[in-house]
Amino acid sequence: MKIYDVTDPEFIPYGRVIKGYDLTELLEAMKDTESPLDHTIYVASDARLEALPIFKELQDGVYGECPIELGYCNGFNRALNALEYHRSSEINIAAGSDAVLLVGKKEDVTADFHYDTSKVMAFRIPEGMMVEVYATTLHYAPCVSGDEKNFRVVVILPKGTNGELVKKPDVKDGEERLLFANNKWLIAHKDGGQDPSAFIGLDGENITI
């Protein structure tokens, strides 16, 4: 599939590039985070990264002083596997190399919560660039770019996002079926290797790049 850049106009419905922040310390600190060569890992909140001055700058400036968590998704991935969304924007920063996001539009999810994967688009985040992924954008784990062996991507979300649910709502027909974690609604592909409790609703190819 064609891979666009986040600076291309095609990215406008999905998110925006954020400028004006000095990410030097954060990018340097990300070099010490684990990044596997055969799978991905996700850390919602990293205390060392959150101790950097940029944490409060982004909390105040990008999230309007709402509490946030700063962590990362690192490793190796080339497949779609699932799509998720939040009630809030997510900030991603490519650290150490370019990374690719596979994204879709929430408006294309059907009334019975299925989504045609042929609508997915791919966007490259250049190394060192920060982007906002809108709450209306379906997304999941980043992918490696080109021949890169792994990736490191900073992930910033409202505090508590992706934490474990106390109890999943007992709703059989509503959107609540997709609720997979705190502030996380997930639609999985049957070949995506997701938890058996995940809602299978991605129709079509499990896209790989």
C-alpha positions in Angstrom: 0.0 0.0 0.0 1.1 3.6 -0.5 2.7 5.2 2.5 2.1 8.9 2.9 3.9 11.3 5.2 2.1 13.0 8.1 3.1 16.3 6.4 1.0 15.4 3.4 -2.5 16.8 3.1 -4.0 13.3 3.2 -3.2 13.3 6.9 -5.4 16.3 7.7 -8.6 14.2 8.6 -6.6 12.0 10.9 -4.3 14.3 12.9 -1.8 17.1 12.8 1.9 17.8 13.2 2.7 19.7 16.5 5.7 22.1 16.5 7.2 24.5 19.0 8.4 22.1 21.7 12.0 21.1 22.3 12.0 17.3 22.3 15.8 16.9 22.6 15.9 15.5 26.2 12.9 13.2 25.6 14.4 11.8 22.4 17.7 11.2 24.1 16.1 9.4 27.0 14.1 7.2 24.6 17.4 5.7 23.4 17.6 3.8 26.8 14.1 2.2 26.5 13.7 -1.4 25.5 12.8 -2.0 21.8 12.4 -5.7 20.9 13.2 -7.0 17.4 10.4 -9.6 17.2 7.4 -8.1 19.0 6.0 -4.8 20.5 5.9 -3.6 24.1 3.7 -0.9 25.5 4.5 1.1 28.7 1.7 3.6 29.5 3.6 5.6 32.0 7.4 5.8 32.4 8.5 7.6 35.6 11.9 8.6 34.2 10.4 10.1 31.0 7.7 11.9 33.1 10.4 13.5 35.2 11.6 15.5 32.2 10.5 19.2 31.9 8.8 18.4 28.6 6.2 16.3 30.5 4.6 19.3 32.2 5.0 21.5 29.1 3.0 19.0 27.0 0.5 18.5 29.8 -0.1 22.2 30.1 0.2 23.2 26.5 -1.2 20.3 24.5 -3.7 18.8 27.0 -4.8 22.1 28.6 -3.5 21.1 32.1 -5.5 17.8 32.2 -3.5 15.0 33.8 -1.6 12.9 31.3 0.6 9.8 31.1 3.8 9.6 29.0 5.1 6.3 27.9 6.0 4.4 24.7 5.3 1.7 22.3 8.5 0.1 21.0 9.6 -2.9 19.0 8.8 -4.6 15.7 5.5 -4.7 13.8 4.4 -4.8 10.2 0.7 -5.8 10.6 -2.6 -4.1 11.3 -4.0 -6.8 13.7 -6.6 -4.4 15.4 -7.8 -0.8 15.5 -8.6 1.1 18.6 -9.8 4.6 19.5 -10.1 6.8 22.6 -12.4 9.6 23.8 -9.3 11.8 23.5 -6.4 12.6 21.2 -3.2 10.6 21.4 0.3 12.2 20.9 2.9 10.1 19.1 6.6 11.0 18.7 8.9 9.0 16.5 12.1 8.5 18.4 15.4 7.2 16.9 13.9 6.3 13.5 10.8 6.9 11.3 7.6 4.9 12.2 4.5 4.2 10.3 0.9 4.5 11.5 -2.0 2.5 10.0 -5.1 4.5 10.5 -8.8 4.7 9.7 -11.8 6.9 10.4 -14.2 6.2 13.2 -17.1 7.4 10.9 -16.5 4.4 8.7 -17.3 1.9 11.5 -20.7 0.4 10.7 -23.7 0.4 13.0 -22.8 -3.2 14.1 -19.2 -2.1 14.8 -17.5 -3.6 11.8 -14.8 -1.9 9.7 -13.5 -2.6 6.2 -9.7 -2.7 6.3 -9.5 -1.6 2.6 -10.2 1.9 4.0 -7.0 1.9 6.1 -4.3 4.4 5.2 -0.6 4.4 6.1 1.4 7.5 7.2 5.1 7.8 8.1 6.1 9.9 11.1 9.7 11.2 10.4 12.2 10.7 13.2 11.8 13.4 15.9 8.4 14.6 14.7 5.4 14.9 17.1 1.9 14.4 15.9 -1.6 14.5 17.4 -3.8 11.5 16.4 -7.4 12.7 16.7 -10.0 10.9 18.9 -11.9 10.1 15.8 -9.0 8.3 14.2 -8.7 4.5 14.4 -5.2 3.4 15.1 -3.1 0.7 16.8 0.5 -0.3 17.3 3.0 1.6 15.0 4.9 -0.3 12.3 8.5 -0.2 11.3 9.4 2.0 8.4 11.3 0.5 5.4 14.1 -1.8 6.4 14.3 -0.5 10.0 14.7 -3.4 12.5 12.5 -1.8 15.2 10.9 1.4 16.3 10.5 3.6 19.3 7.4 5.8 19.6 6.5 8.1 22.5 2.8 7.7 23.4 1.0 10.4 25.4 -2.6 10.0 26.6 -4.9 11.2 29.4 -3.8 9.7 32.7 -5.3 6.2 33.2 -5.8 5.4 29.6 -5.2 1.7 28.7 -5.4 0.7 32.4 -7.3 -2.4 33.4 -11.1 -2.1 33.6 -12.6 -2.8 37.0 -15.6 -4.4 35.2 -16.6 -4.5 31.6 -20.1 -3.2 31.1 -22.8 -5.9 30.6 -24.1 -4.6 27.3 -24.6 -7.1 24.5 -25.4 -4.8 21.6 -23.9 -1.4 22.2 -20.4 0.1 21.7 -19.6 -1.1 25.2 -18.8 -4.5 23.5 -15.6 -2.9 22.2 -14.5 -1.5 25.6 -11.2 -3.3 26.2 -9.4 -1.1 28.7 -9.8 2.3 30.4 -10.6 4.8 27.6 -9.9 2.2 25.0 -12.4 0.7 22.5 -10.9 -2.1 20.3 -12.0 -3.8 17.1 -9.8 -6.8 16.3 -9.0 -8.8 13.2 -9.6 -12.6 13.4 -5.9 -13.1 12.3 -4.5 -10.4 14.6 -3.6 -12.6 17.6 -5.7 -10.6 20.0 -7.0 -11.6 23.4 -10.0 -14.0 23.0 -12.2 -11.4 24.7 -11.6 -8.9 21.9 -14.4 -8.0 19.6 -13.7 -9.3 16.1 -15.0 -6.7 13.6 -12.2 -5.9 11.1 -13.3 -7.3 7.8 -10.9 -7.9 4.9 -7.1 -8.3 4.8 -5.0 -8.0 7.9 -2.9 -5.4 6.2 0.9 -5.7 6.4 3.5 -3.3 5.1 
